[in-house]
Amino acid sequence: MALTPKSPTPPTPPAAGPANDSAAPAPRPPKHPSAWQLIRPYWVSEKRWEGRRLLGLVIALNLAVVFINVRLNAWNAGFYDALDKRDWPVFKSSLAEFAVLAFSFIIIATFRTYFRQMLEIRWRQWVTDTHLTRWFAHQAYYRIERDHLADNPDQRVSEDIRSLVNSSLALSLDLLTTVVSLFSFTTILWTISGALSFALGGMNITIPGYMVWVAALYAIVGSFFIFKVGRPLVGLSYRQQQVEADFRFLLVRLRESAEQVALYRGEGAELSRLKAAFGAVRENWWQIMVVTKRLIFANSIYAQIAIVFPIMAAAPRYFAGAFTLGVLMRIIDAFGQVSDGFSWFVNSFQTLADWKATINRLREFTRVIDDVPHEGGIAVVKSPDSPAYMAADLQLSLPDGTPLALAGSFAFAPGSRWLVRGRSGCGKSTMLRALAGLWPFGSGRIEVPANARVLFLSQQSYLPIDTLKAALAFPSSPDTFTDAACRDALGAVGLAQYGDELQTSAHWARRLSGGEQQRLAAARALLQKPDYLFLDEATSALDVETEEAVYEALHARLPGTAIVSVAHRDTLGRFHQHTMTLPATTHVQASPMAGAV
């Protein structure tokens, strides 16, 4: 039900019914993507060949490092045999060979890191751009904050994406290098270690390539032990990322709200809140410390035993004269490479734990940003045939379904002036959010003229940290308006003193007072010249005289604009033709206003 004003008569509101195809049923929310679904998109994107070429180059350089390591393993035999035999000519030639191998290794390792970092930043840029685009699509950034769908999205876009790219590259390239090294050195170790023969229970047993089996057994047992000890790190790493972001957010919030906190003398309360947030950081860190201590202890045992274990295993055949000192050193080196290959999981466990925690956070974030708003609720459609900004059977609710206000049906005709009134908390601002398409909770239909330019001004306007002209022109580009037009708009709302600072960059939300920020927002409306202008207590910080001057400028300069104001002051009545009273959970009452201009 709606009571429309007597004069002028607005167009008849549309009847509630099925929305057009712009309000088609939304798909079901996507499930958590897999790790591969997070990693794969870049490698099949428009940048895939650039990335694949860099990846191929980095892989080739990694394989070159493996080749040099194989050559150094063969070099060990000649060098140590020369020492053992005191063979000076061979010793000198071995040193020359080592110099060539070492110089090649330095060059290759340097460029391997350089091109890997190049690939990392290009991959990260693409993933960041993609996630930012998806974060802004369907106003997901707003839904996440409104519905508390994910904590600290800023950290997930910056830190988690960086960690995903860095860790994925490190783990995958290291794994590839490890596999190639493992194959190469397993062959070497199998060949040079020979077979171990011994008698057991009257039987002669021969184990070919026995050092390979010893290295594998040693690594597998160690890996299992390290996994059991370090497994809790996955959950703790996830939690640490979360509490660190919470603490950082409170610090940023204090910086942004320094004046308000100081005026309240709220240092004690904020200090307690920050200490409590850091307490969560500390408590989780203590748990990480305990697990890390155990993990380091286990790793240290594993690493120290690995120093003497291959010597002990190869000693029987060495003392039996089966091979020389040089071959023994090759065996020890090859055993270390094979053991490291089988121990890849052990050596990478910390990185894997952090990577897994990052994957979990990005999976959750990707799900919520791709979660198209659910079917049902308030339908907002754009219609090329709509003669006005209209609502039919509009009912507002809280997110939990509790009824908030029954707005009914109404229409804002072009050029009309409406004042929306009601007690605080009755749902006036929420109704404007619904009209903007930001509040889906409730029922009914909102129809917006398809090509209409709409501007919403809130009580606290957003001012980007940029030049004054960029803040004034927002959301348009600063180049959209001339400097003369910007100065004229500033002068119309009493901000002529800032006309010479259009190219000055500053944190304008801090530099300008609350009233100046609201007047700047009004100047923004004068520049944008919208067809429909909604003001949600957008002049509440102004004195009566300045507020009236702002409204006079809006009326004089925007004669064809429909202006809808949410306000409490009776002095604004003369600037509006109609009033809409919005009692909580009841029907709207609308009537013409006497003396409206």
BELZI-V949754 format. One line per field, one symbol per residue. ss: DSSP state (H for helix, E for strand, L for the rest). phi: phi as a letter, one per 40 degrees, with the letter a starting at -180 (. if undefined). burial: 1 if it has 16 or more other ideal C-beta (glycine too) atoms within 10 Angstrom, else 0. Layout:
BEGIN
ss->???
phi->???
burial->???
END
This chain:
BEGIN
ss->LLLLLLLLLLLLLLLLLLLLHHHLLLLLLLLLLLHHHHHHHHHLLLLHHHHHHHHHHHHHHHHHHHHHHHHHHHHHHHHHHHHHHLLHHHHHHHHHHHHHHHHHHHHHHHHHHHHHHHHHHHHHHHHHHHHHHHHHHHHHHHHHHHHLLLLLHHHHHHHHHHHHHHHHHHHHHHHHHHHHHHHHHHHHHHHHHLLEEEEELLEEEEELLHHHHHHHHHHHHHHHHHHHHHLLHHHHHHHHHHHHHHHHHHHHHHHHLHHHHHHHLLHHHHHHHHHHHHHHHHHHHHHHHHHHHHHHHHHHHHHHHHHHHHHHHHHHHHHLLLLLHHHHHHHHHHHHHHHHHHLHHHHLHHHHHHHHHHHHHHHHHHHHHLLLLLLLLLEEEEELLLLEEEEEEEEEELLLLLEEEEEEEEEEELLLEEEEELLLLLLHHHHHHHHLLLLLLEEEEEEEELLLLEEEELLLLLLLLEEHHHHHHLLLLHHHLLHHHHHHHHHHLLLHHHHHHLLLEELHHHHLLHHHHHHHHHHHHHHHLLLEEEEELLLLLLLHHHHHHHHHHHHHHLLLLEEEEELLLHHHHHHLLEEEEELLLLLEEEEELLLLL
phi->.abcccacccdcccccacccccbcdcccdccdccccccccdccbccccccccccccccccccccccdccccccccdcccccccccfccdcccccccccdcccccccccccccccccccccccccccccdccccccccffcdcccccbfcacfcccccccccdcdcccccccccccccccccccccccccccccgbbbabaggbcbbbcfcccccccccccccccccccccdccccccdccdcccccccccccccccbdccccccfcccccccccccccccccccccccdcccdcccccccdcccccccccccccddccccgcaccccdcccccccccccccccdcccbccccccccccdcccccccccccccdcchgccbbbbcbccacbbbfcbbbcdcgccbabcgbaabcdgcbbbcbicdgchcccccccccgcbcchahbbbbddbccbbbbccbccbccacccccccdcccdccbcccccccccccbgbcccccbccccacccccccdcccccccccdccccfccbbbbcfcbccccdcccccccccccccbccccbbbcabccccdccbcbbbcbccfbccbbacbcgcb
burial->010110000100110000100010000000001010011001000000001001101110111111111101101111111100000000000100100010001001000100110011011101100010001001011011000011111011101111111111100010001101110111011101110100000000000011111111011001100100110111111111111111110100010000001000000001000000110110011001001101100110010001001100110010000010011111111111111111111111100111111111111111111010000001111100010111111111100000011111111111011111110001111111111110111111111110000111111110100111111111000100100001111101111001100100000110010011111111111111011111111111110001111110110001001111111010011011111111000011010010000
END
